[in-house]
Amino acid sequence: MMYVYGKACIWTLACLVLLLASTFPAGIGDGLTLVSVEPSTSYAEANTTFSINITVSNVYDLAGWEFKLHYQSAFLNGTSVLEGPFLKQGGKTFFYVVNFTDNYNATHGLVWATCALLGAVPGVNGSGTLATITFKAKQPGMSMLSLTDTLLSNSKANAIPHTSMNGKAYILIHDVSVKGVSPSKTVVGQGLALNVNVIIRNEGNYTETLNVTAYAGTITVETLTVTVVNGSSTTITFKWNTVGFAKGNYTISAYAWPVPGETDTVDNTFIDGWVIVAMPGDINADSMVDILDCVKVALAFGAKPSDPNWDPNADINNDNIIDIFDLFVIALHFGETDP
C-alpha cells in the first residue's frame, strides 16, 4: 500500500510540473531573459553611419524597460535613438529619451532611454527590439557599447530578473602610405638604368590593390600596381631607364594613388634621395671620364650587392656585378668631358 501511495504522489507531482510549465512560458524564473546589444560586434568605416539594436530575448509580461548605453566619444558620435517595435505589440507606449549626449564625461557618451505600456494592459512576451541607436564613426579604433542600469518591469510593476550583454564597434579605414624611397645609385650614366625601391604600407583594415608611381623630378619613371595586405608593408622596385633624360640632378619621389574611401592622403607622397644623370662612365660625376673612375671600378671589381666592397655607382650597366663590362663602358668614353 505504501508503494502504491508513493507512486500516486509522484504522478501527482509530475502532473503539477507539467501544468505549471504550460501555464508560464519558458524563461520565467530560469534566468534566461537577456537584454543585449545586437549585433554584438559592429564594423563601420570612418565618416559613415551605422545602427545597433538594444534587444530583449525570452521575456514574459514585459510592460516597461529602461537602459543606459555608454560609448567612447573619441570614436563615435550618437545621431539618433528610436523606439523599437517590440513593446508596441502590447498597445500604446510612452517612449522617452532621458539623456543623449556625446559629452557625458571626458571620454564617453551616453544614451539613456525608457519606455512603458500605457494603461492596465498585459505585458508582451517573447523576443524583439526595444530601441535602435544610430552612430557616426569618427576615426579608426574600437569602442565598447556598454549597457548599465538595465531595468525590465512586468504589468504588476515588478522587476523582471535578467542579464545584459555588451557590444563593441570597430571603426575601419582605407589608408595607404609611402614609407620610403631608395634609388640604387646616386650617379647613373645617361641612357643607362638604375632601380628605385619604394616601401608601401597599408595602414588601413582592408587588403588594398593600388597604383604607385615613381618620379624623377616631375617626370614619371614608371607606374606599378601592387596588392598590400592590411597592417603590412611591401617593397616594390621600379626600373628607371634614363634614355631621353637630360644630364643633371633629379630628386626621386613616389606617390601611392589613393584607394576608394581613403581620406588621409598626406602620407601618400614620399620624397627622398637624388640621382645625378652624368656621362656614361663618369662614376664620380666630376664631368670627366678618367683614371679616377677606373679606380672606383677596380676597388669594387667582382663585387655583388651583398659584398662589403659593393659600390652601386660602379655597376655601370646595372647587372648586379662589377666586372669587365663596366670597365668597357669607361674605356669607350675615356677622356670625354662635359662642356
C-alpha beads as a LAMMPS data file, in Angstrom:
LAMMPS data file: protein, C-alpha beads

339 atoms
338 bonds

1 atom types
1 bond types

-500.0 500.0 xlo xhi
-500.0 500.0 ylo yhi
-500.0 500.0 zlo zhi

Masses

1 110.0

Atoms # bond

1 1 1 0.000 0.000 0.000
2 1 1 2.796 2.394 0.791
3 1 1 4.344 1.654 -2.626
4 1 1 1.092 2.428 -4.458
5 1 1 0.631 5.617 -2.454
6 1 1 4.195 6.717 -3.261
7 1 1 3.624 6.164 -6.972
8 1 1 0.431 8.228 -6.790
9 1 1 2.300 11.137 -5.158
10 1 1 4.989 11.074 -7.781
11 1 1 2.352 11.055 -10.540
12 1 1 0.512 13.988 -8.953
13 1 1 3.759 15.950 -8.643
14 1 1 4.637 15.264 -12.280
15 1 1 1.227 16.483 -13.416
16 1 1 1.647 19.649 -11.368
17 1 1 5.022 20.349 -13.004
18 1 1 3.516 19.890 -16.464
19 1 1 0.621 22.185 -15.562
20 1 1 2.955 24.921 -14.361
21 1 1 5.133 24.538 -17.455
22 1 1 2.112 25.017 -19.713
23 1 1 0.859 27.998 -17.700
24 1 1 4.108 30.021 -17.697
25 1 1 6.187 30.425 -20.861
26 1 1 9.817 29.328 -20.930
27 1 1 12.124 31.857 -19.340
28 1 1 10.131 32.602 -16.229
29 1 1 12.463 32.154 -13.336
30 1 1 15.069 30.323 -15.414
31 1 1 17.418 33.326 -15.656
32 1 1 17.474 33.319 -19.451
33 1 1 15.917 36.730 -20.062
34 1 1 18.587 38.806 -21.767
35 1 1 18.986 42.459 -22.734
36 1 1 21.761 42.812 -25.301
37 1 1 23.455 44.925 -27.955
38 1 1 22.836 43.467 -31.410
39 1 1 24.894 42.832 -33.342
40 1 1 27.382 42.130 -30.581
41 1 1 30.185 43.332 -32.887
42 1 1 29.687 46.109 -35.438
43 1 1 32.022 47.273 -38.202
44 1 1 31.887 50.665 -39.890
45 1 1 34.179 52.823 -41.967
46 1 1 35.249 56.218 -40.670
47 1 1 32.815 59.022 -41.574
48 1 1 29.925 56.622 -42.166
49 1 1 26.868 55.857 -40.045
50 1 1 25.685 52.539 -38.664
51 1 1 22.953 51.347 -36.305
52 1 1 22.698 48.899 -33.429
53 1 1 19.652 47.449 -31.680
54 1 1 19.009 47.041 -27.994
55 1 1 17.102 43.772 -27.837
56 1 1 15.343 41.619 -25.259
57 1 1 15.003 37.865 -25.516
58 1 1 12.954 35.252 -23.673
59 1 1 10.902 37.731 -21.656
60 1 1 7.401 37.278 -20.193
61 1 1 4.865 40.011 -19.387
62 1 1 7.153 42.924 -20.292
63 1 1 5.399 46.233 -19.606
64 1 1 8.335 48.618 -19.339
65 1 1 12.061 48.889 -19.858
66 1 1 14.987 51.251 -19.294
67 1 1 18.692 51.178 -20.174
68 1 1 21.828 53.259 -20.266
69 1 1 24.380 52.701 -23.012
70 1 1 27.878 54.164 -22.738
71 1 1 30.189 54.568 -25.762
72 1 1 33.610 56.128 -26.358
73 1 1 33.121 59.568 -27.853
74 1 1 36.610 59.638 -29.387
75 1 1 35.395 57.072 -31.912
76 1 1 31.623 57.546 -32.101
77 1 1 29.058 60.324 -32.316
78 1 1 25.490 59.414 -31.437
79 1 1 22.986 60.672 -34.001
80 1 1 19.559 59.209 -33.142
81 1 1 17.586 56.958 -30.779
82 1 1 14.301 55.391 -31.920
83 1 1 11.846 53.124 -30.137
84 1 1 11.799 49.568 -31.443
85 1 1 8.639 47.632 -32.337
86 1 1 8.657 45.019 -29.565
87 1 1 6.778 46.740 -26.734
88 1 1 4.306 48.350 -29.157
89 1 1 2.808 44.922 -29.697
90 1 1 1.071 45.372 -26.339
91 1 1 -0.565 48.711 -27.190
92 1 1 0.299 52.399 -26.937
93 1 1 3.623 53.227 -25.334
94 1 1 5.351 56.158 -23.693
95 1 1 8.911 56.397 -25.047
96 1 1 11.295 58.946 -23.533
97 1 1 14.980 59.707 -24.054
98 1 1 16.200 60.816 -20.638
99 1 1 19.686 61.798 -21.839
100 1 1 21.525 61.531 -25.123
101 1 1 24.950 63.178 -25.273
102 1 1 28.430 62.678 -26.674
103 1 1 29.798 64.515 -23.644
104 1 1 28.598 62.507 -20.656
105 1 1 32.150 62.789 -19.342
106 1 1 35.631 63.417 -20.747
107 1 1 35.767 60.070 -22.553
108 1 1 32.250 58.735 -23.027
109 1 1 28.858 59.498 -24.472
110 1 1 25.562 58.262 -23.057
111 1 1 22.215 57.038 -24.336
112 1 1 19.606 56.808 -21.555
113 1 1 16.150 55.783 -22.693
114 1 1 12.966 54.407 -21.102
115 1 1 9.625 53.119 -22.342
116 1 1 6.375 51.782 -20.851
117 1 1 2.995 50.465 -21.961
118 1 1 0.119 52.848 -21.284
119 1 1 -2.929 51.626 -19.362
120 1 1 -3.729 48.457 -17.482
121 1 1 -2.835 46.024 -20.251
122 1 1 -0.991 42.716 -20.258
123 1 1 2.728 42.752 -20.942
124 1 1 4.447 41.417 -24.050
125 1 1 6.082 38.004 -24.328
126 1 1 8.955 36.763 -26.438
127 1 1 11.939 38.473 -28.045
128 1 1 12.445 41.640 -30.089
129 1 1 13.947 45.089 -30.473
130 1 1 13.470 47.654 -27.714
131 1 1 15.352 50.548 -29.368
132 1 1 17.581 51.379 -32.320
133 1 1 20.578 53.695 -31.925
134 1 1 22.490 55.226 -34.848
135 1 1 26.105 56.376 -34.628
136 1 1 28.550 58.151 -36.890
137 1 1 32.006 56.581 -36.922
138 1 1 34.742 59.177 -36.385
139 1 1 38.223 57.676 -36.502
140 1 1 39.888 54.259 -36.542
141 1 1 39.660 52.293 -33.320
142 1 1 37.275 50.293 -31.159
143 1 1 34.549 51.456 -28.797
144 1 1 32.790 49.311 -26.242
145 1 1 28.998 49.625 -26.216
146 1 1 28.329 49.083 -22.534
147 1 1 24.851 48.518 -21.093
148 1 1 24.303 49.609 -17.498
149 1 1 21.302 50.079 -15.195
150 1 1 19.030 47.937 -17.359
151 1 1 15.506 47.596 -15.934
152 1 1 12.624 45.375 -17.039
153 1 1 9.184 45.626 -15.460
154 1 1 6.117 43.397 -15.764
155 1 1 2.488 44.509 -15.806
156 1 1 2.373 44.273 -11.976
157 1 1 5.213 46.798 -11.715
158 1 1 7.576 44.081 -10.520
159 1 1 11.146 43.836 -11.737
160 1 1 11.906 41.050 -14.199
161 1 1 15.217 39.313 -13.447
162 1 1 17.547 39.381 -16.429
163 1 1 21.123 39.659 -17.553
164 1 1 22.673 42.086 -20.016
165 1 1 25.294 41.701 -22.732
166 1 1 27.513 44.470 -24.067
167 1 1 28.701 45.042 -27.620
168 1 1 31.602 46.669 -29.407
169 1 1 32.104 48.711 -32.546
170 1 1 35.205 48.702 -34.749
171 1 1 35.843 51.755 -36.913
172 1 1 37.756 50.756 -40.032
173 1 1 39.572 52.774 -42.681
174 1 1 41.145 52.597 -46.117
175 1 1 44.623 54.092 -45.771
176 1 1 47.848 53.508 -47.712
177 1 1 51.121 55.380 -47.483
178 1 1 54.643 55.543 -48.896
179 1 1 57.234 54.895 -46.190
180 1 1 60.484 55.070 -48.133
181 1 1 62.142 55.757 -51.496
182 1 1 65.650 54.455 -52.208
183 1 1 67.401 54.797 -55.583
184 1 1 70.029 52.100 -56.086
185 1 1 72.597 54.651 -57.300
186 1 1 73.463 58.285 -56.802
187 1 1 75.139 58.552 -60.232
188 1 1 73.936 56.886 -63.445
189 1 1 75.249 57.172 -66.984
190 1 1 72.928 58.908 -69.413
191 1 1 70.953 56.291 -71.334
192 1 1 71.642 53.614 -68.710
193 1 1 69.387 52.281 -65.950
194 1 1 69.053 52.055 -62.173
195 1 1 66.478 50.737 -59.692
196 1 1 64.253 52.709 -57.346
197 1 1 62.930 50.781 -54.323
198 1 1 59.693 52.068 -52.769
199 1 1 58.161 50.866 -49.480
200 1 1 54.341 50.840 -49.415
201 1 1 52.480 50.497 -46.107
202 1 1 48.819 49.529 -45.714
203 1 1 47.716 51.325 -42.545
204 1 1 44.043 50.500 -43.002
205 1 1 41.863 47.479 -42.298
206 1 1 41.364 46.141 -45.810
207 1 1 43.621 44.425 -48.324
208 1 1 44.236 47.073 -50.976
209 1 1 45.257 46.959 -54.630
210 1 1 46.645 50.298 -55.756
211 1 1 48.808 52.070 -58.303
212 1 1 52.156 53.553 -57.296
213 1 1 54.133 55.973 -59.465
214 1 1 57.830 56.779 -59.142
215 1 1 59.128 60.152 -60.350
216 1 1 62.496 61.631 -61.287
217 1 1 61.884 65.295 -60.673
218 1 1 58.500 65.848 -62.288
219 1 1 58.956 63.115 -64.908
220 1 1 57.218 59.766 -64.489
221 1 1 59.647 56.863 -64.206
222 1 1 57.081 54.065 -64.081
223 1 1 53.685 53.155 -62.584
224 1 1 53.204 49.733 -60.989
225 1 1 50.189 48.003 -59.446
226 1 1 50.647 46.334 -56.076
227 1 1 48.430 44.485 -53.579
228 1 1 49.164 45.016 -49.880
229 1 1 47.508 43.134 -47.020
230 1 1 46.150 45.303 -44.202
231 1 1 48.710 46.031 -41.500
232 1 1 51.686 45.067 -43.649
233 1 1 54.346 46.649 -45.847
234 1 1 55.867 45.652 -49.157
235 1 1 58.767 46.908 -51.250
236 1 1 58.353 47.350 -54.977
237 1 1 61.159 48.026 -57.433
238 1 1 60.923 50.459 -60.319
239 1 1 63.409 50.386 -63.174
240 1 1 64.410 53.840 -64.358
241 1 1 65.875 53.818 -67.843
242 1 1 67.426 57.236 -68.348
243 1 1 67.207 57.185 -72.136
244 1 1 65.932 60.623 -73.169
245 1 1 66.695 62.237 -69.794
246 1 1 68.916 65.297 -69.819
247 1 1 72.050 65.300 -67.695
248 1 1 71.525 66.816 -64.297
249 1 1 70.393 66.208 -60.721
250 1 1 66.963 64.580 -60.202
251 1 1 65.005 64.349 -56.971
252 1 1 63.375 60.924 -56.604
253 1 1 59.857 60.538 -55.205
254 1 1 56.916 58.131 -55.155
255 1 1 53.165 58.580 -54.985
256 1 1 50.619 55.998 -53.843
257 1 1 47.373 56.748 -55.643
258 1 1 44.500 56.950 -53.111
259 1 1 42.303 53.879 -52.784
260 1 1 38.485 54.200 -52.739
261 1 1 37.294 55.599 -49.430
262 1 1 40.695 56.925 -48.373
263 1 1 40.699 60.338 -46.711
264 1 1 44.194 60.586 -45.196
265 1 1 46.327 61.248 -48.277
266 1 1 49.033 63.438 -46.723
267 1 1 51.380 60.459 -46.400
268 1 1 50.750 59.129 -49.910
269 1 1 53.773 61.071 -51.230
270 1 1 57.378 60.474 -50.194
271 1 1 60.342 62.492 -51.486
272 1 1 63.809 61.192 -50.719
273 1 1 67.112 60.798 -52.463
274 1 1 68.592 62.228 -55.592
275 1 1 70.355 60.873 -58.654
276 1 1 72.788 62.599 -60.996
277 1 1 72.465 61.654 -64.655
278 1 1 76.032 62.030 -65.969
279 1 1 78.126 60.936 -68.929
280 1 1 78.358 57.151 -69.223
281 1 1 81.488 56.114 -67.322
282 1 1 81.644 59.289 -65.195
283 1 1 81.110 57.422 -61.925
284 1 1 82.144 60.262 -59.608
285 1 1 80.135 62.892 -61.552
286 1 1 83.076 65.285 -61.995
287 1 1 82.232 65.872 -65.679
288 1 1 85.193 63.802 -66.832
289 1 1 85.777 60.091 -67.583
290 1 1 89.312 59.425 -66.342
291 1 1 91.525 57.271 -64.171
292 1 1 89.548 58.135 -61.048
293 1 1 86.546 56.347 -62.499
294 1 1 88.709 53.367 -63.369
295 1 1 89.950 53.216 -59.778
296 1 1 86.410 53.088 -58.404
297 1 1 85.600 50.116 -60.621
298 1 1 88.886 48.442 -59.732
299 1 1 88.248 48.772 -55.983
300 1 1 84.885 47.044 -56.318
301 1 1 85.822 44.652 -59.107
302 1 1 83.992 41.319 -58.819
303 1 1 81.650 42.590 -56.102
304 1 1 77.949 41.816 -55.888
305 1 1 75.285 43.699 -53.864
306 1 1 75.839 41.568 -50.739
307 1 1 79.610 42.115 -50.679
308 1 1 81.226 44.662 -48.331
309 1 1 83.078 46.429 -51.163
310 1 1 79.938 46.786 -53.278
311 1 1 79.680 50.188 -54.985
312 1 1 76.383 50.565 -56.887
313 1 1 77.682 53.505 -58.912
314 1 1 80.483 51.282 -60.245
315 1 1 77.882 48.803 -61.540
316 1 1 77.535 50.946 -64.625
317 1 1 75.374 48.551 -66.651
318 1 1 73.158 47.708 -63.640
319 1 1 73.544 43.921 -63.830
320 1 1 74.393 43.440 -60.095
321 1 1 78.051 42.582 -60.647
322 1 1 81.046 44.846 -61.199
323 1 1 83.124 43.322 -63.946
324 1 1 84.813 43.816 -67.302
325 1 1 81.617 45.062 -68.895
326 1 1 81.622 48.089 -66.579
327 1 1 85.282 48.769 -67.393
328 1 1 84.382 48.540 -71.057
329 1 1 81.932 51.477 -70.676
330 1 1 84.690 53.562 -69.111
331 1 1 87.137 52.605 -71.839
332 1 1 84.597 53.508 -74.523
333 1 1 84.209 57.039 -73.116
334 1 1 87.666 57.531 -71.617
335 1 1 88.896 61.117 -71.869
336 1 1 85.446 62.593 -72.592
337 1 1 84.444 65.716 -70.713
338 1 1 81.298 67.692 -70.310
339 1 1 81.473 71.246 -71.669

Bonds

1 1 1 2
2 1 2 3
3 1 3 4
4 1 4 5
5 1 5 6
6 1 6 7
7 1 7 8
8 1 8 9
9 1 9 10
10 1 10 11
11 1 11 12
12 1 12 13
13 1 13 14
14 1 14 15
15 1 15 16
16 1 16 17
17 1 17 18
18 1 18 19
19 1 19 20
20 1 20 21
21 1 21 22
22 1 22 23
23 1 23 24
24 1 24 25
25 1 25 26
26 1 26 27
27 1 27 28
28 1 28 29
29 1 29 30
30 1 30 31
31 1 31 32
32 1 32 33
33 1 33 34
34 1 34 35
35 1 35 36
36 1 36 37
37 1 37 38
38 1 38 39
39 1 39 40
40 1 40 41
41 1 41 42
42 1 42 43
43 1 43 44
44 1 44 45
45 1 45 46
46 1 46 47
47 1 47 48
48 1 48 49
49 1 49 50
50 1 50 51
51 1 51 52
52 1 52 53
53 1 53 54
54 1 54 55
55 1 55 56
56 1 56 57
57 1 57 58
58 1 58 59
59 1 59 60
60 1 60 61
61 1 61 62
62 1 62 63
63 1 63 64
64 1 64 65
65 1 65 66
66 1 66 67
67 1 67 68
68 1 68 69
69 1 69 70
70 1 70 71
71 1 71 72
72 1 72 73
73 1 73 74
74 1 74 75
75 1 75 76
76 1 76 77
77 1 77 78
78 1 78 79
79 1 79 80
80 1 80 81
81 1 81 82
82 1 82 83
83 1 83 84
84 1 84 85
85 1 85 86
86 1 86 87
87 1 87 88
88 1 88 89
89 1 89 90
90 1 90 91
91 1 91 92
92 1 92 93
93 1 93 94
94 1 94 95
95 1 95 96
96 1 96 97
97 1 97 98
98 1 98 99
99 1 99 100
100 1 100 101
101 1 101 102
102 1 102 103
103 1 103 104
104 1 104 105
105 1 105 106
106 1 106 107
107 1 107 108
108 1 108 109
109 1 109 110
110 1 110 111
111 1 111 112
112 1 112 113
113 1 113 114
114 1 114 115
115 1 115 116
116 1 116 117
117 1 117 118
118 1 118 119
119 1 119 120
120 1 120 121
121 1 121 122
122 1 122 123
123 1 123 124
124 1 124 125
125 1 125 126
126 1 126 127
127 1 127 128
128 1 128 129
129 1 129 130
130 1 130 131
131 1 131 132
132 1 132 133
133 1 133 134
134 1 134 135
135 1 135 136
136 1 136 137
137 1 137 138
138 1 138 139
139 1 139 140
140 1 140 141
141 1 141 142
142 1 142 143
143 1 143 144
144 1 144 145
145 1 145 146
146 1 146 147
147 1 147 148
148 1 148 149
149 1 149 150
150 1 150 151
151 1 151 152
152 1 152 153
153 1 153 154
154 1 154 155
155 1 155 156
156 1 156 157
157 1 157 158
158 1 158 159
159 1 159 160
160 1 160 161
161 1 161 162
162 1 162 163
163 1 163 164
164 1 164 165
165 1 165 166
166 1 166 167
167 1 167 168
168 1 168 169
169 1 169 170
170 1 170 171
171 1 171 172
172 1 172 173
173 1 173 174
174 1 174 175
175 1 175 176
176 1 176 177
177 1 177 178
178 1 178 179
179 1 179 180
180 1 180 181
181 1 181 182
182 1 182 183
183 1 183 184
184 1 184 185
185 1 185 186
186 1 186 187
187 1 187 188
188 1 188 189
189 1 189 190
190 1 190 191
191 1 191 192
192 1 192 193
193 1 193 194
194 1 194 195
195 1 195 196
196 1 196 197
197 1 197 198
198 1 198 199
199 1 199 200
200 1 200 201
201 1 201 202
202 1 202 203
203 1 203 204
204 1 204 205
205 1 205 206
206 1 206 207
207 1 207 208
208 1 208 209
209 1 209 210
210 1 210 211
211 1 211 212
212 1 212 213
213 1 213 214
214 1 214 215
215 1 215 216
216 1 216 217
217 1 217 218
218 1 218 219
219 1 219 220
220 1 220 221
221 1 221 222
222 1 222 223
223 1 223 224
224 1 224 225
225 1 225 226
226 1 226 227
227 1 227 228
228 1 228 229
229 1 229 230
230 1 230 231
231 1 231 232
232 1 232 233
233 1 233 234
234 1 234 235
235 1 235 236
236 1 236 237
237 1 237 238
238 1 238 239
239 1 239 240
240 1 240 241
241 1 241 242
242 1 242 243
243 1 243 244
244 1 244 245
245 1 245 246
246 1 246 247
247 1 247 248
248 1 248 249
249 1 249 250
250 1 250 251
251 1 251 252
252 1 252 253
253 1 253 254
254 1 254 255
255 1 255 256
256 1 256 257
257 1 257 258
258 1 258 259
259 1 259 260
260 1 260 261
261 1 261 262
262 1 262 263
263 1 263 264
264 1 264 265
265 1 265 266
266 1 266 267
267 1 267 268
268 1 268 269
269 1 269 270
270 1 270 271
271 1 271 272
272 1 272 273
273 1 273 274
274 1 274 275
275 1 275 276
276 1 276 277
277 1 277 278
278 1 278 279
279 1 279 280
280 1 280 281
281 1 281 282
282 1 282 283
283 1 283 284
284 1 284 285
285 1 285 286
286 1 286 287
287 1 287 288
288 1 288 289
289 1 289 290
290 1 290 291
291 1 291 292
292 1 292 293
293 1 293 294
294 1 294 295
295 1 295 296
296 1 296 297
297 1 297 298
298 1 298 299
299 1 299 300
300 1 300 301
301 1 301 302
302 1 302 303
303 1 303 304
304 1 304 305
305 1 305 306
306 1 306 307
307 1 307 308
308 1 308 309
309 1 309 310
310 1 310 311
311 1 311 312
312 1 312 313
313 1 313 314
314 1 314 315
315 1 315 316
316 1 316 317
317 1 317 318
318 1 318 319
319 1 319 320
320 1 320 321
321 1 321 322
322 1 322 323
323 1 323 324
324 1 324 325
325 1 325 326
326 1 326 327
327 1 327 328
328 1 328 329
329 1 329 330
330 1 330 331
331 1 331 332
332 1 332 333
333 1 333 334
334 1 334 335
335 1 335 336
336 1 336 337
337 1 337 338
338 1 338 339
